[in-house]
Amino acid sequence: NAGVTQTPKFQVLKTGQSMTLQCAQDMNHEYMSWYRQDPGMGLRLIHYSVGAGITDQGEVPNGYNVSRSTTEDFPLRLLSAAPSQTSVYFCASRQPTGSGANVLTFGAGSRLTVL
Amino acid sequence: QKEVEQDPGPLSVPEGAIVSLNCTYSNSAFQYFMWYRQYSRKGPELLMYTYSSGNKEDGRFTAQVDKSSKYISLFIRDSQPSDSATYLCAMSALGTGANNLFFGTGTRLTVIP
């Protein structure tokens, strides 16, 4: 059981380049999300999805796109990379509990540097 | 004011010490309280999860919630070098939507052998 798998683990981009961070989970979780983690800022929600075909914005969505065509996959696209997007990105998933308890399973992270 | 405040540390203790990690929050609607542990260059993993007030114990770890003071704590007894990590608190309210999970910024703990 792999859990949440993120690729790539490391990436260096030049300003203006685009790329996609991949996220896949094998737990049949309906809810998936992307966070970025920066020093002193903690984890901030970028986008999330409550099921295939449904996505919504989180706290810091600008400069990022997502889509959810299958339950398993939730890719994050950087449209035109900027140095401010240098960060560690985490994908996370959970089953809907119906109770508000948000116990997430995280991937190992993707470390992105934008020059 | 942030929803959740957490002292970033860093905190350095000798092996065997009792460690206390804390978070305060402002939203009285929070009912679910979690502690995640994050090793260096890894993703956060759930350590403890409690609902409403009170204590919960799991081995050397105790999570405590004081809703009247809007204050949560994680105690680690007989700390080990393997406990060296960043500890994140997180909390959410009941039935408030899929994205309503608030994290502290994390406290970095080092346990010295």
Interface residues (C-beta under 8 A of the other chain):
Chain A: V4 Y31 S33 G40 M41 G42 L43 L45 Y48 V50 D56 G58 F90 A92 P96 G98 S99 G100 A101 N102 V103 L104 T105 F106 G107 A108 G109 R111
Chain B: Q6 P8 Q31 Y32 M34 Y36 R41 K42 G43 P44 E45 L46 Y49 Y51 L88 A90 S92 A93 L94 G95 T96 A98 N99 N100 L101 F103 G104 T105 G106
